[in-house]
Structures are given as C-alpha cells and as structure tokens.
C-alpha cells in the first residue's frame, strides 16, 4: 500500500504499533498516552470526533514524527496530505451540557448503575435531575462524589446522562458545582437552589424552636404529637422538650424558660438534658447508680432497658434493682435472661426470690437483658424503652445494638467507652456527630 492511500487513522495505528508494516516508531513521552488511546479506538473501527482529529493532527505534524516517515522514504508533502484524510467521516458529538428535571429514568438493576446495553425507560412518580455532558474527567469526578450523597443515582455505562433523585442536598450541591461551568440549567432548579441557599444562610428562620407557649417551625403532625405528649411549652414542660431535642431536631429552646425550668434538677439531670449526643458516658468515679436512677425518674425516662454484662450480672442486677426499688414496684420489673446453674446459681435464685421474673407488659418499667442476646419475648412485645442504661460499655450483640438504635438516650455506665460501642449506629437516622459517645 502506498502512503497516499493511508489516512490519519492509519498513521496513528502505524506509530503506536497497531500496524507494523513500517516497523517500530519512537513516541515522545508526552504523546504516548493520547496516541495509544486513539490507536486503540481507531483499530476498533470507532470514528474520530472533530476535536480528536484536531488533537491528532497537532501531534502528528511535529517534526519528530515527520522525520521518521522521511527516514522511511516518504516526502513531507505526501505525509501532510495523508494527515488531511480520514478513514471514516468524523463522528458528531453532542457537546451540550444540561441540567434538567425529568420523570423518566432508565430502569435500575442495582443500587447505582444499570447494566450495559439498552435499558427500558420507565416513568417514576417523583422528579429526578438529569445531568448530561460530554466526557470530562473533572466533571465525572464531581459526579462520583455527589453520587455518594444518595442511593438514588442512575448511570448507564457509556452514557452521557446521570440521574439523581431530587432532594434538597442533591439540588444544592449539583447546582452549586455546575452553574458556572457552561451548563444550561432548568429555571425551577435555579429557583429551588436559591431558596435552599437562603435557608442555609438564615437557619434560625426555619429551625424548629420552642418558645414559651408555642412551637415554631414544626411539621403539623410533629407539633400535634409533641403537644399531646409533652403539653404546651411552659416552665413545667420545657425540660422534657430539651431532653428530647435530639430526637426531634429541636434547634432552639427559650433560654430563660429553660433556665427557670431546670433550676431544681439534679446535677446529672442537667448534664443529661444538655447532651449533644444520643450516647453518653457516665463514669462510676463521678456518679453513683443512684444518681442515674434518680435522673431517669426525674426526667420521666421510664420505662428503661438495662443491659448487663454476663460476667458480673448478679452484682450489677442486685445494685441496680435496689436503686430502682425506691421508685418502681417489683411487679413492674422483668429480668429476661437466666444464667446456667453451673456458672452462677445465685443469679436465678435472686430473680426468683425477689419476684422479678415477670412477663413484659405495657406496665413494665424496667427490663433487664444481658449483652449477648436479644430475648424473643422482648421482640414479640410492643414494649419500647424511653432510655437505655448499659452497665459496662463492652460490645453488644449486633441485634441488640440495632434494636436500641432508635432510643435517643443511651447511658454507658463505665470508666471508659468501648471502641465497639457505637458500631451499629450507622443504621440510625441521627447525624454522625450524634453517634459519638459524650462524656458527662
């Protein structure tokens, strides 16, 4: 074949070794990656885009490559003429960059990415963002990071379209990232973004707030529930609202009202209602179990689930029961585990003699379990604790950890918090900072 019959695709394949009729060529280090990639593409029969053609032409007209072809007996004029030829027509590329709202997305076969190939388009009931752009590595890196914000992200292999189910955080991050990068963005997304940005800059106007006599910025259903259960915010109820502020994301409580309401609380109770985390470490060197029980009663945190360590269960049960016995009738106490008589017969005897082997009912105020097993009777009952006390902060059996994850106050009574303690709290709806164990 004469050089005149070649195209720019043939030249790049010859240079990178895809075609070997002219021997080996020396590539400049800065060109190896681009030429290698282009050579593989053209060898597969994929046409060049106009930008790819311009890039290849710019590289191949360098004297470094012209000289190697001249060394093989071809003139510069012939070589440059060949670079003006293409094997196939240049491929049209959609270079538009858009962010639009759509109700149609490709069908999903797994959490993030549908399988390669044609996917049936289905209509969804809720809106999605369709982010479309030609290949751009920096933009793909950004999309990959944003896909971690949600489990509702869809992208078909080799597609220029990326789908995100609309929520406030996704809209805020996507528009913030791409609004000044040449994208055409739907007006409603821009308006939504501006509203979110305003809220972010003026949080106090929108955060749930408890004032004397009123609840501000609460969902109507939440407001009704709070009023039904805790009453109208006042000096008599302010402590309960503060104590449950993590659970209901209450951002602000009238300071004067709370100060008056908490004036008579015990020192531990004051620390507990002002906790920043769901889980708190109460150290035996600082507080007695008597203090904990008093605070639970004072804060109306019964019923309570008490989790014992199997190694010292009799000692801890005896101590805890004696403290609760001042406030709770023994008929309202249920110990839901036993210890082998070969290991510790005194434990079972203690439970029997004190008549605290009661079934769990809606009247039960204190339930004892061990850290190694979640009892089936507890699962089958509709009983749920208002608080959890862990005597010892050692690792829990995973089912227990998951079962208590909705409780908004978990007290670890130990000298130090175990690194295993918050292991399963990734299942919680609370933010990460609320999963940490706070020392009180």
N, C-alpha and C positions, 0 to 999 in steps of 0.2 A: 504494500500500500504506500502510495506517495503521500508526503506530508500535506500536500494540498487537499487531500481527501479527508484530513483529520478535522476535528472540531476542538473547542476549548475543553470539552469533557474528556476527549482522548488525551489531550496534553496533560491534564491533571492526573489522569489514571496512569500515564506513562511515567510522570515524575514521581508519583508515590509508589510505583511498582505494581499497580493493578494490571497494567500491560507491560510486558517485558521485552518487546521486540527491539527496543533501542538500548537495552542494558540498564544499569543502575545509575540513578541521578543523586546528586548531593543536595539536600534541602537545607535552607537556612534554619537555624533553631527556632526562630520566631515564627516560621511558617509551618512547622511540622504539624501542629495540632489542626489548623484550619485546612490545610491541603489534605491531610489524612481523612478528616471528616467528610470533606467534599468528594474525595475519591471514592469512599465507600458509598456515598449517596448516589453518585452518577453511575457507579458499577451496578447498582440495584435497579437502574432504569428510572430513577426519580429525577424529574426535570429541575433545572436551576431556577431560582427566583431572580428577579431583576437585580436585587441587592447582592445576592450571592454571585451573580455573573460579574457585577462591577468589582466586587472584592477579589474574585479570582483573577480578573484581568489586571487589577492593580498589582497583585503579587507576581503574576507570571511575566509581566513586561519588564521586570527588573533585569539588569544586565547579568546578574548571577545565573539566571535560567536561560537567557538568550545565548550567552556564551557556550553553554553546554550543548545546545542544539546546533550552534555554528560548528562546534568541535566535531559534531557528527555529520557535517556536510550540508547543513541547511542554511539558507540565507536568512538574514534578519527580516527582510521584507516578506518572505514566504511565511516565516514563523508568526509575524504580527498579523498577517492576513488570516492565518488559521485561528488566532485568538478571537477574531471577529465572527467566526462561525459557531453555531450551536447545533448539537445533535438533535435536539427537540426544541419546540417553542418554549419560551420562558414561562414558568408557572405563575399564574395570578395568585396573589396573596392578599387576603383581607387584612389590612393593617388598621382597621378601625379599632378603637378602644372605648368600650362602653360599659356602663353600669346601669342595669335596668331592673325593673320589678316584673316578675313573671309568676304565673301559676302553673306553669308546665315545666317539669324537670325530667331527666332520664330516669328510668326505673332503677332502683337500688338493689344490688345483690349482697352487699355487705355494708359496713358502717360508713366507710368513706368513699370507696371507689367501685364503680361498676366494672364488670369485666370488659375486656377489649371487644370491639365489634359493634354491631348495630344494637341499640337498646330501644325498647319500646317506650314511647313518650306517654306519660300518664298525667292526669290533672290532679293537683293537690288542692286541699281546701284552704291552705294558708299560703301567703305570699313568700316568695324567695327572691334573693338578689342573684341576678345573672351577671357575672363579671366576665367580659370577653376581651381578649387581647392576643396579638401575635406573640410568638415566642420571645420572651425576655427573661433572662435568668434572674435579675434582681426582683422583678415583679413576681416570679414564681416562688422565690424565697419568702417574700412577704405573704403570699397566699398560703404557703405551707405553715407559716406561723399563725395566721388567722384561723386556719382550719382546726387548730388545737383549742380554739375558744368554744367549739360547738361539736356535737356529734352529728349534726345535720349539715354535712358538707358532701357534695357530689361532684365528681370529675371523671369523665370517661377518658381512657387512655388515648393520647394523641389529639385530644380535643382542645380547642382554644377557649372553651366555656367552662366556668367554675360556678357552682351554685351553692349559696349559703341561705339557710332558712333565716328569715328576718327576725332579729330581736335587737334590743337597744344597743348592746355592746358590739354586735357584729356591724350594725349600721355605722356606729360611731367610728370604729377602727378602720373600716374599709373606706369610708368617705374621707376621713382624715388622711389616710395614706395616699389615696389616688386622685384627690380632687384637683391637684395642681400638676398632674403628670399627663395632661393631654386627653383625659377621658371625658366622654360625653356622659353625663350622669342625669338620671331622671330627676325632674324638679321635685317630686314628692320625697325622694331620698335626701336631697339637699335640705328641704324644709324640715324633715324629721331629724336630720343631723344637727341643724341649728337649734332645734328645740332641746335635744339631748345635751348639747354643749352648754346651753343656758342653764339647764338643770344642774349640770356638773359644776358650773361656776357659782351657782346660788343654791347650795344644798339645803340651807335652813328653811327655804321657802317650801320645800317639798318633803323633808324628812318627817316621819311620824313623831309627834310631840305630845307630851302630857302636860296640860296646864290645870290650874285649879278650876275644876268644874267642867272641863271639856277635853276631848281628844281631837287632835288636829292632824290632818293628812293621813288618816287611816282608811283602808278599804271599808266600805259599809258593812260587809259581813264580819270583818275582823273587829270593827268598832262595836257592833252588836254583841259579839261573843265576849269581848272584854267587859263591857258594861254589865252583861248578865252574870259574869263570873266574879268580877272584882269590884263592880259598882262604879259610881261616878267618882272621878278623881277628886280626892279630898285628903285631909290630914290622916283620916282613918284608912285610906286605901293606897296612898302614894307609895308605901313600902312594897306592897305587892306588885305594883306596876314596875318599880325599879328592879325588884328581884327577878322579874320575867322579861326584862328589857332585851336580853339577848335573844330569847325565843321569838319575840315579836318585832325585833329590829327597831325598838324604840330608841330614837337617837337622842332626844332631849326630854328632861323632866324638870319642871319648875323647881329651881334650886331652893328657893325659900320654903316652898311647900315640903320638899323632901327633907330639908334640914329640920323642920319642926316635927315632921312625922317620925324621923329616925332618932330623935334625941334620946329616947328611953331605951333604945335597942342595946343589947349586949355588944361588946367589942367585936366578937367573932361574927355576929349577925351583920354588923355594919360592914365588915370586910367582905362577907359573902354577897351582900346585895350590890356592892360596888365592884364585883369581879368583872374582869374583861374577857374571861374565858369560860367555856362550859365546864371545864375540868379544873379543879383547884386542889392544891396540895396543902393539907393541914397537918403539921408536924406534931408528934407527941411531946416533943420538948417544949412546945409553945402552948398547946391546947390539950385538955383532957377530953375523953369521950363524953363526959358530962356536958362540956361546953357545946359539943356538936349536937347532941340530942336536944339540949335547950334551944339552940338556934333553929333546928328543924321544926320544933313545936312553935317557937316564937314567929317564924316566918311562914307558918302554915304549910310546911313542906312534907306533910304526911299525906298519903302512905309513902313509905320508903323501902327500897330494896337494899339489904345489907349483904355484901359479898364477902365471905370469909375465906381465909387461906386454910387448906385442909390440914396443914401441919400443926397449927395452933388453934384449931377450930373450937375446942372446948373452952379454952381460956378466953378467947375473944367473944364467943357466944355468951358465956357467963357474965363478962364485963358489960357487954352491950345490952343484954337483957335486963340487968339490974338498973341500968340508966334509963331505959325506955319504960320500965315497970312503974316509974313515978308518974308517967303520963298516959300510958296505954294499958288497957285491960289485957290480961294474958289470953283471953279468948280471941283477941284481935291480932295475935302473933302466930305466925306459921313458919315452922322450920321444914324446908322441903328437901332435906337430904339426910342421910344417915351415914355412919361410919362403921366399918366392919368391927364386930365384937373382938376379933383377934387383934385389931390395931388399937382401938380406943373404946372399950365397952362403956366407959363413964359418960361418953357423949350421948349415946342413945338413952342412957338412964336419966341424964339431966333433962332431956327433951320430954321424956315420959312423965317424970315426977312433977315437972312444972307445967304440964298440960299445954305445951306449945306446939303440939303436933297437929294443929288444926288445919282443915282444908282452907284454901284461898277463896274468899268471897269478896263481895263489894264492900264489906265492913272491915276487911283486914287492913291493919295499919302498918304492920312491919312484917316483911318476908325475908327469911334468911336462906341463902343458897351458898354453895361452895363455888370456887372459881373455875372448877374443872368441868362443870356440867350444867346445862340449862334444863331444868326439870320439865317434863311434858305437862304436868298439871298446871304449871305456870303459863305455858304456851296456850293451853286449851282454855284457860280462864280469860276473862276480859279485863282482868286487873292490870293496871299500869301504875308505875311509881311516879310521884311528884319529884323525887330526888333519889340519888343512889349514893350509898356510902361503901367504899371499898376499904376493908380493914387489911392494909397491906396494898402495895401498888405493883404487885407482880403481874405477869402476863395472864390475861383471861383466855378462856376457851373462846374461839372465834365467834360461835353462835351467841354467846352472852354479850360479847363486845358489840355485835350487830344489833342485838335486841334492845340494848340500853342506849343506842345512839341517838334516839330522839329526845332523851331527857336533857334538860338544859342546865342541870346542876349535878355534877358527879364529883364527890369528895373522895380524895385519896388520903387515907389516914396512915401516913408512913413518914419515915425520916427523909427519904428521897423518892423521887418519882422514877419508876422503871422506864427505860427507853422503849419498852414494848407497849406501854400503857395506851398511847393514842393510836395504835396500829390500825384498827379498823375504822377510824373516824373519817377515812376518805369516803365512806358511804354516807356521811352526814351532809345535810344541806347547808351546814354552817360554813362560813368562810374559814380559810386556813388558820388565820390568827386566833380564831376561837377554838381550835382544836388543841392548842398548846396547853400545857399544864401550868397554871399560875400558882405561885407560892403565896400563901397567906400566913 
